[in-house]
Amino acid sequence: MVAQLRTVKTVETPYLPEVPMSQKKQSAAELTKIYEQMLLIRRFEERAGQLYGMGLIGGFCHLYIGQEAVIVGLQKYIQSQDTVITGYRDHGHMLACGMDPKGVMAELTGRHAGYSKGKGGSMHMFSREKNFFGGHGIVGSQVSLGTGMAFGHKYKGDNGVCLTFMGDGGINQGQVYESFNMAALWKLPVVYVVEDNGYAMGTSVARGSASGEFHKRGEPYGIPGRVVDGMDIFAVQEAAKWAMDYVRKGNGPALLHFKTYRYRGHSMSDPANYRTKEEVEKVRSEHDPIEMFRQHILLKKIVTEDAVKAVEKQVKDIVAEAAVFAQSTPEPDPSELYTDVLI
Amino acid sequence: MTQTLTVREALRDAMAEEMRRDESVFLIGEEVAQYHGAYKVSQGLWEEFGDKRVVDTPITEHGFAGLGVGAAFVGLKPIIEFMTFNFSMQAIDQIINSAAKTLYMSGGQMGCPIVFRGPNGAAARVGAQHSQCFASWYAHCPGLKVVSPYSAADAKGLLKSAIRDPNPVIFLENELIYGRSFEVPTEDDYLVPLGKAAIVRPGKDVTITAFSITVEHALAAAEQLAEQGIDAEVIDLRTIRPLDRDTIVQSVKSTNRLVSVEEGWPFAGIGSEICTMICEEAFDYLDASPVRITAEDVPLPYAANLEKLALPSVEKIVNAVKTVCYK
């Protein structure tokens, strides 16, 4: 039985003034687009997993399956001047930022047509054009970097906001708090997003964090936070609107704590023996972000079954095309070994 | 035309000129604004450029180094001051993993125009944690440039070039020479290119390579050696990475002898690199085994006598030169 999708009441820090959400009705086209984006990430990641299994993708490959509603929900309130930065579980963010699935998949297979010419791999892709700044493999480092990008927005006065993602593991790094301190001190336009999927690699939140109330981690610095069901796209959107508005108005940083879940292991080599199959199956069958959303738009008759099927076909084709491209496009020329070290 | 400036003033002038020239250049670090820098290098900058462009940070090296790199990613040109480079070890992950590697990892998309600067190496009686040379640490890493000037003219010209460089540059200063005075050209835009060493004393009998404060020791040693009939050539490396291999190799090919001097430790140091390079490129020209003068292979002690023994000195250089000259 799939849970009814509803906007979960968000929890906020006590001193935070209520910022009313203008419940703008979303059109069928918008909702269809959301479905398409979430499904694209899901199917892309499934295909990446297959290619990894076939030995076509090497090294580390961290899949975003299960967490799709977080980035897609936030995307609604990202403006053209805004910037995005995240850690190593980054394929979903790239696709949501509008990066070409072919270029992302080709990077995964280490080809010259990949976003980093095949020199970055799964954890290191960037697109200046789409304002996506990586793709960083050192846990927590992107938090200081994102704070600096926010410093840049403020310095240039471009009204931009930097969305800085981290996981429930990353939030325990020391530099996160160095960044919180400076961001609050200088009222930098940064939204810190904690994607809490329950496990920092194999260590559950309960085993790795003295408190799992990550939305409160900014409180000592005066950074307001909310904890939100990250599987519920409408809840994500509502929280995103609050945070982006709050930050864009010059109030300084905000912190969003999304409770989400990853169905796959930490990386492709992780059999995930630290949790039960039943736990994974329960989330998948009862609280899957895409399935809940699909049932919602069908039950409410917002989108027709045919339209949903058309999206599914379209996504399947995009992913298939990306996979073919990623296997057929050439590897980088050996001369590329020595380029891009310095400008 | 020249004017007499201290190294401290020359560094300040370099930053001021570049900040006037380019709105995207800013200075950030501990005590750089209202305190004018822990060593008064940023004297007057806060007054001229204000809070926006001269930014005092909390004591948070890892965080503000990362912040600077992020700002560089979005098009600003930060100058990050470390109160001393010893504290950069808190931040070394951001310097190497983010600043140095991201251009490559992004297939050339993500340039990082940033300068990390501050005093490096031993000061005087400040103990092991505040007295380390990081030249070989940073010079080890592709994606970085590493500069370490001696004179005020080079300090100014190299810092201006470093700020304009589109790559991350590590700029290693030395506290003990901040107050030394030198003649500095008065021309409007005095630039010294990165990657070029300078022969600061020509000679024909032996090549001495040095950088930062050790240039002073090397020049003093050369004077003493001249009195003893040995004509030493002293090369100020100025830039450690990219190393000016041509200047060093050509010099050794003419003198046939090499002594390298640095304040870093011996193992995998700058001297090791230079000796290897000479073995690879000028082996047949050598009339004696090259000799390295380095800090002794110990954490720097506090006691005055031990500290003196641990660091390179004029006497050690003179003796090394005599050894390679078989005198």
Boltz contact constraints between the chains, C-beta under 6 A:
constraints:
  - contact:
      token1: [A, 116]
      token2: [B, 105]
      max_distance: 6.0
  - contact:
      token1: [A, 116]
      token2: [B, 106]
      max_distance: 6.0
  - contact:
      token1: [A, 116]
      token2: [B, 107]
      max_distance: 6.0
  - contact:
      token1: [A, 117]
      token2: [B, 107]
      max_distance: 6.0
  - contact:
      token1: [A, 119]
      token2: [B, 104]
      max_distance: 6.0
  - contact:
      token1: [A, 119]
      token2: [B, 107]
      max_distance: 6.0
  - contact:
      token1: [A, 120]
      token2: [B, 105]
      max_distance: 6.0
  - contact:
      token1: [A, 124]
      token2: [B, 105]
      max_distance: 6.0
  - contact:
      token1: [A, 126]
      token2: [B, 106]
      max_distance: 6.0
  - contact:
      token1: [A, 126]
      token2: [B, 109]
      max_distance: 6.0
  - contact:
      token1: [A, 126]
      token2: [B, 110]
      max_distance: 6.0
  - contact:
      token1: [A, 128]
      token2: [B, 109]
      max_distance: 6.0
  - contact:
      token1: [A, 133]
      token2: [B, 73]
      max_distance: 6.0
  - contact:
      token1: [A, 138]
      token2: [B, 93]
      max_distance: 6.0
  - contact:
      token1: [A, 138]
      token2: [B, 97]
      max_distance: 6.0
  - contact:
      token1: [A, 141]
      token2: [B, 98]
      max_distance: 6.0
  - contact:
      token1: [A, 144]
      token2: [B, 63]
      max_distance: 6.0
  - contact:
      token1: [A, 144]
      token2: [B, 66]
      max_distance: 6.0
  - contact:
      token1: [A, 144]
      token2: [B, 67]
      max_distance: 6.0
  - contact:
      token1: [A, 145]
      token2: [B, 66]
      max_distance: 6.0
  - contact:
      token1: [A, 145]
      token2: [B, 69]
      max_distance: 6.0
  - contact:
      token1: [A, 145]
      token2: [B, 70]
      max_distance: 6.0
  - contact:
      token1: [A, 147]
      token2: [B, 67]
      max_distance: 6.0
  - contact:
      token1: [A, 148]
      token2: [B, 67]
      max_distance: 6.0
  - contact:
      token1: [A, 148]
      token2: [B, 68]
      max_distance: 6.0
  - contact:
      token1: [A, 148]
      token2: [B, 70]
      max_distance: 6.0
  - contact:
      token1: [A, 148]
      token2: [B, 71]
      max_distance: 6.0
  - contact:
      token1: [A, 149]
      token2: [B, 70]
      max_distance: 6.0
  - contact:
      token1: [A, 149]
      token2: [B, 74]
      max_distance: 6.0
  - contact:
      token1: [A, 151]
      token2: [B, 67]
      max_distance: 6.0
  - contact:
      token1: [A, 151]
      token2: [B, 71]
      max_distance: 6.0
  - contact:
      token1: [A, 152]
      token2: [B, 71]
      max_distance: 6.0
  - contact:
      token1: [A, 152]
      token2: [B, 74]
      max_distance: 6.0
  - contact:
      token1: [A, 152]
      token2: [B, 76]
      max_distance: 6.0
  - contact:
      token1: [A, 175]
      token2: [B, 62]
      max_distance: 6.0
  - contact:
      token1: [A, 175]
      token2: [B, 63]
      max_distance: 6.0
  - contact:
      token1: [A, 178]
      token2: [B, 60]
      max_distance: 6.0
  - contact:
      token1: [A, 178]
      token2: [B, 62]
      max_distance: 6.0
  - contact:
      token1: [A, 178]
      token2: [B, 63]
      max_distance: 6.0
  - contact:
      token1: [A, 179]
      token2: [B, 63]
      max_distance: 6.0
  - contact:
      token1: [A, 181]
      token2: [B, 58]
      max_distance: 6.0
  - contact:
      token1: [A, 182]
      token2: [B, 63]
      max_distance: 6.0
  - contact:
      token1: [A, 340]
      token2: [B, 103]
      max_distance: 6.0
  - contact:
      token1: [A, 340]
      token2: [B, 104]
      max_distance: 6.0
  - contact:
      token1: [A, 340]
      token2: [B, 108]
      max_distance: 6.0
  - contact:
      token1: [A, 341]
      token2: [B, 104]
      max_distance: 6.0
  - contact:
      token1: [A, 341]
      token2: [B, 142]
      max_distance: 6.0
  - contact:
      token1: [A, 341]
      token2: [B, 143]
      max_distance: 6.0
  - contact:
      token1: [A, 342]
      token2: [B, 167]
      max_distance: 6.0
  - contact:
      token1: [A, 343]
      token2: [B, 111]
      max_distance: 6.0
  - contact:
      token1: [A, 343]
      token2: [B, 166]
      max_distance: 6.0
  - contact:
      token1: [A, 343]
      token2: [B, 167]
      max_distance: 6.0
